[in-house]
């Protein structure tokens, strides 16, 4: 019994390493392939707050499943996904500005010049605000182009 558990543990560990080293253009949840951890990316613009998406309102875009709070949000995204998708594929904007890929907390976000930026922690968003959002965007844009070039 112990050997079987140990084997399963090693398999999960190595799968995790392989998954962590793989780059997907859209940051997706491990289970279900959800973009933005299942949150409605249009809600940040429309309601000025994060809102969980529902299984009934989905769009498949760039290999990920995007959930929306209602049909109107789904249709808005489907008509112009680039306008509502977060920058850097939904990876942490602060970490991207430092050349790293990291997950996000859907509750930590910023809209700047009509674009959605997500962060893993409030400290990252604060760093951007304190050191210059435009400068951090330039850094993140450069690093994002490098990640896309490696894809």
N, C-alpha and C positions, 0 to 999 in steps of 0.2 A: 504494500500500500504506500509506504513512504517513497519507494523508488518511483512509483507512478506520479505522485505529487511533485517530487523533485523534477522529474522530466517535464511535467506540465509547466512548472515554475520557470525552468530554463527556457522552454519554448516561448512562453509569454515574454520573458525578458529579452530574448533575441529578436522576437517580432517587434517589440517596442523600439529597440535600437534601429532596426531596419526602417520602421515607420518614421521615426524621428529624423532619420537622415534623408529621407525622400522629400522632394520638394513638389508640392502641388501649387498651381497658380492661385487656387482658392483654399483658404484655411478652413478645413472641414472637421467636424466632430468625428471622433474615432468610430463611434457607432452611429450609423444612419447617414453619414456623409452630409451633415447639415452645415450650411454656411451661417456665419454669425451666431453660432450656438443655437440656432432655431429662432432667433429674434427677427422681427420684421424690420428690414433696413430702411423702408420708407417712413417708418414711424418717427425716426429721429428728425426727419424733415417736416413731416406733416403734423406731428403731435408734440415735437420738441421733448421727447422722452423715449426711452426704450420700451418696446412692447413685444411680448412673446408672440410668435407666429403659431398658427393652428395647422394641424395635419390636413385640413380640408382645403387650404389655400396654398398651393405650392407652385413653384416654377423651377425647372431644371435649367441651370445656366452654368457654363464652363465646368461641367462635371460635378457640380454640387447641387444639393436640394435646398432651395430657399423657401422659407415659410413666411406667411403673411397673416396679419390679424384678421383681414377680411378680403372680400373679392375686389373691392376698389383698390386696395393696396397692391394686391397681386397683379391686377391689370396695369396699374401705374408702373410697376417694376418691369413687367413683361414688355411694355411699350418702349422703355428707355432704361435698360439695366445699368448702363454705364453711369447714368445720372444718380442712381441710388445705391449702387454697390459701394462698399467701403473701399478706401484706397488700400493699396498693397495687398489685395486679395483677402482682406480681413485679418491680416496679421497685425500684431502690435506696432503701431506707428512709431512709438518711441524706440523700440528695439530695432525697427527697420532703419531708423536714422543712425543707428550705431552699427549697422551691418549684420544684424541678427534676426532670425525668425523666432517669434514667440506667440503664444496664444493670447487671447484677449478676455477681458471681462466686459460683457455687453453693456454694463452699466457705466462704463468709463469711456467717454466719447467727446468729440469736438467737431463742430461743423465750422469750416473755415473756407471762405470764398466759394461757398456752394458745394463743398466736398466733405464727405464723412470720413473722419479719422477715428479709429478705435484704439484703445490702450489696454494693457494688461493690469495696470495699477494707476491710481490717481497720481502717484509720484512721477510717472512718465508724462502724463498730461501736464502736470505742474512744471516739469522741466521744459517742456515745449513752450509753455506760456511765459516762463521766466527768461528763457534764453533766446527767444525769437522764433515764432511759429514758421515764418517764411524761410528762415535759415534751416530749421530742422526739416522742413519739407524738401528743400534742395538736397540735403544729405540723404533723406529717405528715398527720394526719387532716384538718385544716383545708385544707391544700393539695390533698389528694386530692379532697375535695369540690369544690374549684374546678375541677380537671381534669375531673371527671365532669360538672360543670355545663356545661362548654364543649363536651362531646362531641356 
